């Protein structure tokens, strides 16, 4: 084993740790921690007892379980309160809540087989949200089997359990996901493009026409949220009145869903505003969920990973005890 063997596992570890922890930043830290532990313990690895990936994923599982004890569940605003946004009132963030945060879709697209599994089973934020409520073992089984495509035998080795136990946990996890999250019709890219152009024009009427009557609107870390086109349109009208009508957008993909980076244009030039993620309504003809994050670190992550991934898609220290750090 050398450093390159471990580095080749980083992409899958990121996807695994993210679905376990619900935060791309925690996932990056956990994946790096797992790789460093594996590197320091490399002399203990016995290839006769299993594949390198199995051994490393077991380490990553232990790292994630330790962190889950500190933050067992990452919610969205609708999990914590009834709907209600007072348009025009100060938006007070709840910084003490460990919110669920999206991750770049590119994290699930390192290889064709992995991408196919992710697209077939779904890595949508709604699924990640349900996983946050499951016990760590069920969470791990679902991710390894349904998202990363490991066999039942491989999953049993990673989680140090039996194949029947894996199958039982997977069945319970799949029932929970099916009961607590719906899979809407695919959201058309051109709908998101029209939405982006409408924001750039500060056109409230056009935006309102693109969302569903019962659109769900959330803005973590602000805990307030709303249901309905009227409140959404009033909020957007207030936003443009308050912050102006000069905006730019860039397309991203997060958790297999369309999204945008929104930038506000000032006299000094564009600066980051929000990361926005969308899901279709039941008909697939309008946007049914608008999820908005005002987070500079998340914006920077998608500039680094998400935008590059979309553009690509559109164009259809060995010898030491320190494992090389992740690229930045």
C-alpha positions in Angstrom: 0.0 0.0 0.0 1.2 3.5 -0.8 -0.3 7.0 -0.5 -1.8 6.8 -4.0 -3.8 3.7 -3.1 -5.4 5.6 -0.3 -5.9 8.8 -2.3 -7.8 6.8 -4.9 -10.5 6.1 -2.2 -11.0 9.8 -1.2 -13.9 10.4 -3.6 -16.0 7.5 -2.3 -15.1 8.4 1.3 -16.3 11.9 0.9 -19.7 10.7 -0.4 -20.0 8.2 2.4 -19.0 10.6 5.1 -21.3 13.3 3.7 -24.4 11.1 3.8 -23.5 9.9 7.3 -22.9 13.4 8.7 -25.0 15.8 6.5 -22.3 18.4 6.2 -19.7 18.7 3.4 -17.3 20.4 5.7 -17.6 17.7 8.4 -17.3 15.1 5.6 -14.1 16.6 4.3 -12.7 16.6 7.8 -13.9 13.0 8.5 -12.6 11.6 5.2 -9.2 13.2 5.8 -9.1 11.9 9.3 -9.9 8.4 8.1 -7.2 8.5 5.5 -4.6 9.8 8.0 -5.5 7.1 10.5 -5.2 4.5 7.7 -1.9 5.8 6.7 -0.5 5.8 10.2 -1.8 2.2 10.7 -0.8 0.9 7.3 1.5 -1.8 8.7 -1.6 -3.3 10.4 -3.4 -3.8 7.1 -3.6 -7.4 6.0 -4.7 -7.9 2.4 -5.4 -11.6 3.1 -8.3 -10.5 5.4 -10.0 -8.1 3.0 -9.8 -5.4 0.4 -8.1 -2.1 1.2 -11.3 -0.2 0.6 -13.1 -2.4 3.1 -10.5 -1.7 5.8 -10.5 2.1 5.1 -14.3 2.4 5.0 -14.4 0.7 8.3 -12.1 3.3 9.7 -14.3 6.0 8.2 -17.4 4.5 9.7 -15.8 4.7 13.1 -14.8 8.3 12.6 -18.4 9.2 11.5 -20.0 7.4 14.4 -17.9 9.3 16.9 -19.0 12.6 15.3 -22.6 11.5 15.1 -22.6 11.3 18.9 -21.8 15.0 19.0 -24.4 16.0 16.3 -26.8 13.1 15.9 -29.1 14.9 13.5 -29.0 17.8 11.1 -32.4 19.4 10.4 -33.9 21.9 8.0 -36.1 24.7 9.3 -39.3 22.8 8.6 -38.2 20.2 11.1 -38.1 22.7 14.0 -41.1 25.0 13.7 -44.4 25.8 12.0 -44.3 27.9 8.8 -44.3 31.6 9.1 -42.1 34.4 7.7 -42.7 38.0 8.7 -41.6 39.7 5.4 -39.5 42.7 6.1 -38.6 41.7 9.6 -34.9 41.0 10.5 -33.7 37.6 9.4 -32.1 36.2 12.6 -29.9 33.1 12.0 -29.8 30.2 14.5 -26.1 29.6 14.5 -26.3 27.0 17.3 -28.3 24.6 15.1 -26.2 22.1 13.1 -28.2 22.5 9.9 -28.3 20.0 7.0 -26.0 21.4 4.2 -25.9 20.3 0.5 -22.8 18.9 -1.2 -21.6 19.1 -4.8 -23.0 16.4 -7.0 -19.4 15.8 -8.3 -18.7 14.0 -5.1 -20.8 11.1 -6.3 -19.5 11.2 -9.8 -15.9 10.0 -9.6 -16.6 7.0 -11.8 -19.3 5.8 -14.2 -20.5 2.9 -11.9 -20.7 5.1 -8.9 -22.5 7.8 -10.8 -25.1 5.3 -12.1 -25.8 4.0 -8.6 -26.2 7.5 -7.2 -28.6 8.5 -10.0 -30.6 5.4 -9.7 -31.0 5.4 -5.9 -31.1 9.1 -5.3 -28.7 11.3 -3.3 -31.2 14.2 -3.0 -31.1 16.3 0.1 -34.5 15.0 1.1 -33.0 11.5 1.3 -30.0 12.8 3.3 -32.5 14.5 5.6 -34.3 11.2 6.3 -30.9 9.4 6.9 -30.1 11.9 9.6 -33.0 10.5 11.7 -31.9 6.8 11.3 -29.6 5.0 13.7 -25.9 5.0 12.6 -25.9 1.4 11.5 -29.0 1.8 9.3 -27.6 5.0 7.9 -24.3 3.3 7.0 -26.0 0.3 5.4 -28.2 2.4 3.2 -25.3 4.6 2.0 -23.0 1.7 1.3 -25.6 -0.4 -0.4 -27.9 2.1 -2.1 -25.6 5.1 -2.8 -22.1 3.6 -3.2 -23.1 0.2 -4.6 -21.2 -2.1 -2.2 -22.4 -5.7 -1.9 -24.1 -7.0 1.1 -20.9 -9.0 2.0 -18.7 -6.0 1.6 -21.1 -3.9 3.7 -21.1 -6.6 6.4 -17.3 -6.5 6.5 -17.2 -2.7 6.7 -19.8 -2.5 9.5 -18.5 -5.7 11.2 -21.8 -7.4 11.2 -23.5 -10.3 9.3 -25.1 -10.3 5.9 -28.6 -11.0 7.3 -28.2 -8.1 9.7 -27.2 -5.9 6.7 -30.2 -7.0 4.7 -32.5 -6.4 7.7 -31.1 -2.9 8.3 -31.3 -2.0 4.6 -35.0 -3.0 4.5 -35.8 -0.8 7.5 -33.8 2.1 6.1 -35.5 1.8 2.7 -39.0 1.8 4.3 -38.1 4.9 6.3 -36.8 6.7 3.2 -39.9 5.7 1.1 -42.3 6.9 3.9 -40.6 10.2 4.7 -39.4 11.5 1.4 -41.2 11.7 -1.9 -39.4 11.6 -5.3 -40.8 14.4 -7.4 -40.7 14.6 -11.1 -37.3 15.7 -12.6 -36.9 19.5 -12.6 -36.1 20.7 -16.1 -32.8 22.6 -16.5 -34.6 25.3 -18.6 -37.0 26.0 -15.7 -34.0 26.7 -13.5 -32.4 28.8 -16.3 -35.6 30.9 -16.5 -35.6 31.3 -12.8 -31.9 32.5 -12.9 -32.7 35.0 -15.6 -35.7 36.3 -13.6 -33.6 36.8 -10.6 -31.0 38.7 -12.7 -33.8 41.0 -13.9 -35.3 41.3 -10.3 -38.6 40.2 -11.9 -40.9 39.1 -9.1 -43.8 38.3 -11.4 -41.6 35.9 -13.5 -40.2 34.2 -10.4 -43.7 33.8 -9.0 -44.9 32.2 -12.2 -42.1 29.6 -12.0 -42.9 28.3 -8.5 -45.8 26.1 -7.4 -48.8 27.4 -5.5 -47.6 25.6 -2.4 -43.9 26.3 -2.9 -41.8 25.5 0.2 -39.2 28.3 0.9 -36.4 27.8 3.5 -33.3 29.8 4.3 -31.1 28.0 6.9 -29.5 29.2 9.1 -32.6 31.4 9.5 -35.1 29.1 11.2 -38.3 30.7 9.7 -39.8 29.2 6.5 -43.0 29.4 4.5 -45.4 27.6 2.2 -47.1 29.4 -0.6 -46.4 31.5 -3.7 -47.8 34.7 -2.1 -45.4 34.8 0.8 -42.5 33.8 -1.5 -43.3 36.6 -3.9 -43.6 39.2 -1.1 -40.2 38.1 0.2 -38.5 38.4 -3.2 -40.1 41.8 -3.7 -38.7 42.9 -0.4 -35.3 41.5 -1.2 -35.0 43.4 -4.4 -36.3 46.6 -2.7 -33.8 46.2 0.1 -30.7 45.0 -1.8 -31.2 46.3 -5.3 -31.8 44.9 -8.7 -28.3 44.0 -9.9 -27.6 40.2 -9.7 -25.7 37.5 -11.4 -26.1 33.7 -11.3 -24.0 30.6 -12.0 -25.4 27.1 -12.4 -24.4 24.4 -9.9 -25.5 20.8 -9.1 -25.9 19.7 -5.5 -27.1 16.3 -4.2 -28.1 15.5 -7.8 -30.4 18.6 -8.0 -30.2 21.8 -10.0 -29.1 25.0 -8.2 -27.5 28.3 -8.6 -24.9 30.6 -7.0 -26.4 34.0 -6.6 -24.1 37.0 -6.7 -25.1 40.6 -5.9 -23.4 43.2 -8.1 -22.0 46.2 -6.3 -20.0 49.2 -7.4 -16.9 47.2 -6.5 -18.1 44.2 -8.6 -20.0 41.0 -7.9 -19.8 39.4 -4.5 -21.3 36.1 -3.2 -24.8 36.2 -1.9 -26.4 32.8 -1.6 -26.4 29.2 -2.6 -29.8 28.1 -3.9 -31.1 24.5 -4.5 -34.3 23.6 -6.2 -36.7 20.6 -6.4 -39.7 20.3 -8.7 -43.3 20.1 -7.6 -45.4 16.9 -8.1 -46.1 17.7 -11.7 -42.5 18.6 -12.6 -43.7 21.8 -14.3 -42.8 24.2 -11.5 -40.3 24.6 -8.7 -41.8 23.2 -5.5 -38.9 23.8 -3.1 -36.5 26.7 -2.9 -33.7 26.1 -0.4 -31.4 29.1 0.2 -28.1 29.2 2.1 -26.3 32.4 2.9 -22.9 30.9 3.8 -19.7 32.2 2.4 -17.8 28.9 3.1 -20.5 26.9 1.2 -20.5 29.4 -1.7 -16.7 28.9 -1.9 -17.1 25.1 -1.9 -19.4 25.2 -4.8 -17.2 27.7 -6.7 -14.4 25.2 -6.2 -16.3 22.0 -6.9 -19.9 22.6 -8.1 -19.5 25.1 -10.9 -16.5 23.3 -12.4 -18.5 20.1 -12.4 -21.4 21.7 -14.2 -19.2 23.3 -16.8 -17.5 19.9 -17.5 -20.9 18.2 -17.8 -22.1 20.9 -20.1 -19.1 20.1 -22.4 -20.4 16.6 -22.4 4.2 12.2 0.8 5.0 8.6 0.8 7.7 7.7 3.4 6.3 9.8 6.2 3.7 9.3 8.9 1.5 12.1 7.5 -1.0 11.3 4.8 -1.0 14.0 2.1 -3.7 16.6 2.8 -6.8 17.1 0.6 -6.5 19.5 -2.2 -7.9 23.0 -1.7 
